[in-house]
Amino acid sequence: MCVTSDLTYICYTNVLKKQRTFVESVRGTSFIEKLYDIYYGHQRRMPAKSAMDLTFRQVTADDYDDVIAIRRGIYYGLDYLAGRYHTMLKTHRGYVAMDGEKMVGFAFLTTVDDGTTSLVRAARVHEDYEGKGVYRSLSDYIRQFIICDKNIKRSAIAMHVDEEVERLVEKGATFVGKRKVLVFQGAASTVLPKITDVMDTEPLNHDAIAKIFTSTKLCSILFPTERFVCNWVAYRLLSSNIQHFVSENQNILCTSLDPENASGQPLLSIGMPFKCAIGDLVCVDFHGDIGERSKVKEHLEKHMKMLLSQQAENIVIMVTFDDLMDDSLLKTAMTNLSMKEKNLGINMNMIEESV
């Protein structure tokens, strides 16, 4: 692994010839090309130029305004970058493509699953630079880091475009699973007063989740794809991953959930709040059955009560759950809270490919 400046340049030089062959073999067809395959954790700057005379560097907290200015209003107005940039810098590395002094492309990179899975998140290109190879140039610049690190076994992403998923699977990517995504909006002044009697369940801590992960029976019910999904990231059921989704800003709730007895209708949910372009958003990922006899309503109201500010004006609730689940009870609960569904028609498709 490249850990010093000199070693980085040595590694960079040694892999260039190998990289050119590798890039040509995947360019335009590979899942890896699509996702950048950027590995986090290396030098902040490396002298490199693209065909457009772009340069590349790692971002810091001081770059917040310039990074956010690259592209606004994307991902249906649900973009989390502005609301989570500083928090994500603690566990991610961000890279930008620069045209002179102007930032024209960005992506957050991190690894999960004991460092064996690389993720690219919050990727964007300036609107004026679309179709000019910015993604590809950024990808080519940082691909050498994956080649240097032998721990990474795969790249992963969650995509909302079904047609693109089909194309990638045809090219050799692995389809892990699909989750349905529903988005609801409402005025805080109307919605919050209706949430009066919430369940007294306390959020799960690290040890409680670790215990669930050791229960084969519970995991088969809650995680049929063998993934724990939180805010569009699909984590393997490893204790080392728990640190990524247990924090003071996220709540994990459970009902009818006993690692020693899986009777009843187990339901687990994780809620994460952040501000987006269209309001104060809470992303709630459900694991388990949200059907007729479930406590999906109680989970939603608890997350909203705990995570939404009393000063919020516009509320957005984004819910994900297994594609095969009946969502009628969930929709009824949202309707009763005066939350209106946004008909986006998107899914969360979990995709992986070996590196």
C-alpha positions as CSV (number, residue, x, y, z in Angstrom):
1,M,0.0,0.0,0.0
2,C,1.4,3.5,-0.9
3,V,1.9,5.3,2.4
4,T,4.6,7.8,1.6
5,S,5.2,10.5,-1.0
6,D,8.1,8.6,-2.6
7,L,6.3,5.3,-2.5
8,T,3.3,6.9,-4.1
9,Y,5.3,8.1,-7.0
10,I,7.1,4.8,-7.4
11,C,3.7,3.0,-7.4
12,Y,2.2,5.6,-9.7
13,T,5.1,5.1,-12.2
14,N,5.2,1.3,-12.0
15,V,1.5,0.9,-12.6
16,L,1.1,3.4,-15.5
17,K,1.8,0.8,-18.2
18,K,-0.3,-1.8,-16.5
19,Q,-3.0,0.8,-15.9
20,R,-3.2,1.8,-19.6
21,T,-3.8,-1.8,-20.5
22,F,-6.4,-2.2,-17.7
23,V,-8.2,1.0,-18.6
24,E,-8.4,0.1,-22.2
25,S,-9.9,-3.3,-21.3
26,V,-12.7,-1.8,-19.2
27,R,-13.3,1.7,-20.7
28,G,-16.8,2.2,-21.8
29,T,-18.0,-1.2,-20.7
30,S,-17.0,-1.8,-17.1
31,F,-18.8,-1.2,-13.9
32,I,-15.4,0.0,-12.6
33,E,-15.2,2.7,-15.2
34,K,-18.7,3.8,-14.3
35,L,-18.0,4.2,-10.6
36,Y,-14.4,5.7,-10.8
37,D,-13.0,2.8,-8.7
38,I,-11.4,5.5,-6.5
39,Y,-9.7,4.2,-3.3
40,Y,-9.6,6.5,-0.3
41,G,-6.7,7.1,1.9
42,H,-3.8,8.2,-0.2
43,Q,-1.8,11.4,-1.0
44,R,-3.8,14.6,-1.2
45,R,-2.1,15.8,-4.4
46,M,-0.4,14.1,-7.3
47,P,0.8,15.9,-10.4
48,A,-1.5,14.8,-13.2
49,K,-3.1,16.3,-16.2
50,S,-6.1,15.2,-18.3
51,A,-6.7,15.7,-22.0
52,M,-8.7,18.8,-20.9
53,D,-5.8,20.0,-18.9
54,L,-7.6,19.2,-15.6
55,T,-5.8,18.8,-12.3
56,F,-7.0,16.8,-9.4
57,R,-6.7,17.0,-5.6
58,Q,-8.3,15.9,-2.3
59,V,-10.7,18.3,-0.7
60,T,-10.8,19.6,2.9
61,A,-13.4,21.1,5.1
62,D,-12.5,24.5,3.8
63,D,-13.6,23.5,0.3
64,Y,-17.2,23.2,1.4
65,D,-18.7,26.1,-0.5
66,D,-16.8,25.4,-3.8
67,V,-17.7,21.7,-3.7
68,I,-21.4,22.4,-3.1
69,A,-21.3,25.0,-5.9
70,I,-20.3,22.3,-8.5
71,R,-23.9,21.1,-8.9
72,R,-27.1,21.9,-7.0
73,G,-30.6,20.5,-7.1
74,I,-29.6,17.1,-8.3
75,Y,-30.9,13.6,-7.3
76,Y,-34.5,14.9,-7.4
77,G,-33.7,17.6,-4.8
78,L,-32.8,14.9,-2.3
79,D,-29.0,15.3,-2.5
80,Y,-27.4,14.9,0.9
81,L,-24.0,16.4,0.2
82,A,-24.6,19.9,1.5
83,G,-26.1,18.5,4.8
84,R,-23.5,15.8,5.4
85,Y,-20.3,17.0,3.8
86,H,-18.4,17.8,7.1
87,T,-19.6,14.6,8.8
88,M,-18.7,12.4,5.8
89,L,-15.1,13.9,5.7
90,K,-14.5,12.0,8.9
91,T,-14.9,8.6,7.2
92,H,-14.6,9.5,3.5
93,R,-12.0,11.2,1.2
94,G,-13.3,13.6,-1.4
95,Y,-11.6,14.3,-4.7
96,V,-12.2,17.1,-7.2
97,A,-11.4,17.7,-10.8
98,M,-10.1,21.3,-11.4
99,D,-10.2,23.4,-14.5
100,G,-7.8,26.0,-13.5
101,E,-9.1,27.3,-10.2
102,K,-12.6,26.0,-10.8
103,M,-14.0,22.8,-9.4
104,V,-15.8,20.9,-12.1
105,G,-16.2,17.3,-10.7
106,F,-16.4,15.7,-7.3
107,A,-16.8,12.3,-5.6
108,F,-16.6,11.0,-2.1
109,L,-14.7,7.7,-1.6
110,T,-14.5,5.3,1.2
111,T,-14.2,1.6,2.0
112,V,-16.4,-0.7,4.1
113,D,-16.5,-4.4,4.9
114,D,-13.1,-4.5,6.6
115,G,-11.6,-2.5,3.8
116,T,-12.6,-5.0,1.1
117,T,-15.3,-2.9,-0.6
118,S,-14.8,0.5,-2.2
119,L,-17.6,2.9,-2.5
120,V,-18.1,6.1,-4.6
121,R,-20.7,8.5,-3.3
122,A,-22.2,11.9,-4.0
123,A,-20.6,12.0,-7.4
124,R,-21.3,15.0,-9.6
125,V,-20.0,17.0,-12.6
126,H,-20.5,20.7,-13.3
127,E,-23.4,21.2,-15.7
128,D,-21.2,23.1,-18.2
129,Y,-18.7,20.2,-18.3
130,E,-21.1,17.3,-18.9
131,G,-20.0,15.0,-21.7
132,K,-16.4,16.3,-21.7
133,G,-14.8,13.4,-20.0
134,V,-14.5,14.8,-16.5
135,Y,-15.7,11.5,-14.9
136,R,-13.4,9.5,-17.0
137,S,-10.4,11.8,-16.3
138,L,-11.0,11.7,-12.5
139,S,-11.4,7.9,-12.7
140,D,-8.2,7.5,-14.6
141,Y,-6.3,9.7,-12.2
142,I,-7.2,7.7,-9.1
143,R,-7.5,4.1,-10.5
144,Q,-3.9,3.6,-9.6
145,F,-4.8,3.6,-5.9
146,I,-6.9,0.5,-6.2
147,I,-4.0,-1.3,-8.0
148,C,-1.7,-0.3,-5.2
149,D,-4.0,-1.7,-2.5
150,K,-4.5,-5.5,-2.4
151,N,-7.2,-5.4,0.3
152,I,-9.9,-4.2,-2.0
153,K,-11.8,-7.1,-3.5
154,R,-14.9,-5.3,-5.0
155,S,-16.6,-2.0,-5.9
156,A,-20.2,-1.4,-4.9
157,I,-22.9,1.1,-5.5
158,A,-26.7,1.6,-5.3
159,M,-28.3,2.8,-8.5
160,H,-31.8,4.1,-9.2
161,V,-31.8,3.6,-13.0
162,D,-33.0,0.1,-13.7
163,E,-31.9,0.2,-17.4
164,E,-28.3,1.0,-16.4
165,V,-28.3,-1.9,-13.9
166,E,-29.4,-4.3,-16.6
167,R,-26.5,-3.1,-18.8
168,L,-23.9,-3.5,-16.1
169,V,-25.1,-7.0,-15.1
170,E,-24.9,-8.0,-18.8
171,K,-21.2,-6.9,-18.6
172,G,-20.5,-9.0,-15.6
173,A,-21.5,-7.1,-12.5
174,T,-23.3,-8.9,-9.7
175,F,-26.9,-7.9,-8.8
176,V,-27.3,-8.1,-5.1
177,G,-30.9,-7.0,-4.6
178,K,-33.5,-4.3,-5.2
179,R,-35.3,-2.1,-2.7
180,K,-38.3,0.1,-3.4
181,V,-37.9,3.9,-2.7
182,L,-40.9,6.1,-1.7
183,V,-40.6,9.8,-1.0
184,F,-43.2,11.9,0.9
185,Q,-43.5,15.6,1.6
186,G,-45.5,17.7,4.1
187,A,-45.6,20.9,6.0
188,A,-44.0,20.6,9.5
189,S,-46.8,22.8,11.0
190,T,-49.4,20.3,9.9
191,V,-47.5,17.0,10.3
192,L,-45.6,17.2,13.6
193,P,-48.7,18.1,15.8
194,K,-50.3,14.8,14.6
195,I,-47.4,12.8,16.1
196,T,-48.4,12.6,19.8
197,D,-48.1,9.1,21.1
198,V,-44.9,7.5,20.1
199,M,-43.6,4.0,21.1
200,D,-41.2,4.0,24.0
201,T,-38.6,1.7,22.3
202,E,-35.1,3.0,22.7
203,P,-32.6,3.0,19.8
204,L,-30.3,0.0,19.5
205,N,-26.7,0.3,20.5
206,H,-23.6,-1.3,19.0
207,D,-23.7,-4.4,21.1
208,A,-27.4,-5.0,20.4
209,I,-26.8,-4.9,16.6
210,A,-23.8,-7.1,16.9
211,K,-25.9,-9.7,18.7
212,I,-28.5,-9.6,15.9
213,F,-25.8,-10.2,13.4
214,T,-24.9,-13.5,15.2
215,S,-28.5,-14.8,14.9
216,T,-28.8,-16.8,11.7
217,K,-32.6,-16.9,12.0
218,L,-33.1,-13.2,12.6
219,C,-30.6,-12.3,9.8
220,S,-32.5,-14.5,7.3
221,I,-35.7,-12.6,8.2
222,L,-34.4,-9.1,8.3
223,F,-31.6,-9.2,5.8
224,P,-32.5,-11.7,2.9
225,T,-29.8,-10.1,0.7
226,E,-27.2,-10.4,3.5
227,R,-26.9,-6.7,3.5
228,F,-27.7,-4.0,6.1
229,V,-28.9,-0.9,4.1
230,C,-28.4,2.6,5.4
231,N,-28.8,5.7,3.3
232,W,-28.1,4.0,0.0
233,V,-25.1,2.0,1.2
234,A,-25.4,-1.8,1.4
235,Y,-23.1,-3.1,4.2
236,R,-22.2,-6.7,4.7
237,L,-23.3,-8.1,8.1
238,L,-19.9,-7.6,9.8
239,S,-19.4,-6.2,13.2
240,S,-16.8,-3.8,11.9
241,N,-19.5,-2.1,9.8
242,I,-21.6,-1.2,12.8
243,Q,-19.6,2.0,13.4
244,H,-20.8,3.3,10.1
245,F,-24.5,3.4,11.0
246,V,-24.6,3.7,14.8
247,S,-24.1,7.4,15.8
248,E,-25.8,10.2,17.7
249,N,-27.3,11.4,14.4
250,Q,-28.9,8.1,13.5
251,N,-31.4,5.9,15.2
252,I,-31.9,2.2,14.8
253,L,-35.2,0.9,16.1
254,C,-36.7,-2.5,16.5
255,T,-40.0,-4.2,17.4
256,S,-40.8,-7.8,18.0
257,L,-37.1,-8.4,17.8
258,D,-35.4,-10.8,20.1
259,P,-32.1,-12.5,19.0
260,E,-33.1,-15.5,21.1
261,N,-36.6,-15.8,19.8
262,A,-37.6,-14.7,16.2
263,S,-41.3,-15.3,16.8
264,G,-43.7,-12.6,15.9
265,Q,-43.0,-10.1,13.1
266,P,-39.5,-8.7,13.5
267,L,-39.0,-5.2,12.1
268,L,-35.9,-3.1,12.2
269,S,-35.4,0.4,10.9
270,I,-32.7,3.0,10.7
271,G,-33.3,6.7,10.4
272,M,-30.9,9.3,9.2
273,P,-31.6,13.1,9.0
274,F,-30.1,15.7,6.8
275,K,-31.1,18.9,5.0
276,C,-31.7,18.8,1.3
277,A,-32.8,21.3,-1.3
278,I,-36.5,20.6,-0.7
279,G,-36.6,20.5,3.1
280,D,-35.6,18.7,6.2
281,L,-35.2,15.0,5.2
282,V,-35.2,11.8,7.2
283,C,-34.2,8.7,5.3
284,V,-35.7,5.5,6.9
285,D,-34.5,2.1,5.7
286,F,-36.7,-0.8,6.8
287,H,-35.5,-4.4,7.3
288,G,-38.2,-7.0,7.7
289,D,-41.9,-7.1,6.8
290,I,-43.7,-3.8,6.7
291,G,-47.0,-5.5,5.8
292,E,-50.4,-5.5,7.4
293,R,-49.5,-6.6,10.9
294,S,-46.2,-4.7,11.2
295,K,-45.4,-1.6,13.3
296,V,-44.2,0.4,10.3
297,K,-46.4,3.4,11.4
298,E,-44.9,3.4,14.9
299,H,-41.3,3.2,13.5
300,L,-41.9,6.2,11.2
301,E,-43.5,8.4,13.8
302,K,-40.7,7.6,16.3
303,H,-38.0,8.5,13.7
304,M,-39.8,11.7,12.8
305,K,-40.3,12.7,16.4
306,M,-36.7,12.1,17.4
307,L,-34.9,13.3,14.3
308,L,-36.9,16.3,13.0
309,S,-36.3,19.8,14.4
310,Q,-39.2,21.7,15.8
311,Q,-38.0,24.6,13.6
312,A,-38.4,22.5,10.4
313,E,-40.7,24.0,7.8
314,N,-40.9,21.4,5.0
315,I,-40.5,17.7,5.9
316,V,-39.3,15.0,3.5
317,I,-39.4,11.4,4.4
318,M,-37.6,8.9,2.1
319,V,-38.3,5.3,2.8
320,T,-36.6,2.2,1.4
321,F,-37.7,-1.4,1.9
322,D,-37.5,-4.8,0.2
323,D,-39.0,-4.7,-3.3
324,L,-41.4,-7.6,-2.5
325,M,-43.0,-6.0,0.5
326,D,-46.6,-4.7,0.6
327,D,-46.4,-0.9,1.1
328,S,-50.1,-0.2,1.7
329,L,-49.8,0.2,5.5
330,L,-46.9,2.6,5.0
331,K,-48.7,4.7,2.5
332,T,-51.8,4.9,4.8
333,A,-49.6,6.0,7.7
334,M,-48.1,8.8,5.6
335,T,-51.5,9.9,4.3
336,N,-52.8,10.1,7.9
337,L,-50.0,12.4,8.7
338,S,-50.8,14.7,5.8
339,M,-47.7,13.6,3.9
340,K,-48.1,13.5,0.1
341,E,-46.2,11.1,-2.0
342,K,-43.8,12.3,-4.7
343,N,-44.2,10.0,-7.7
344,L,-40.5,9.5,-8.6
345,G,-40.8,5.9,-9.6
346,I,-37.3,5.0,-8.5
347,N,-35.7,1.9,-7.0
348,M,-32.5,1.2,-5.2
349,N,-30.5,-1.4,-7.1
350,M,-27.5,-2.9,-5.2
351,I,-24.7,-3.8,-7.6
352,E,-21.2,-5.1,-7.1
353,E,-18.2,-6.1,-9.2
354,S,-15.0,-7.8,-8.4
355,V,-11.8,-5.7,-8.7
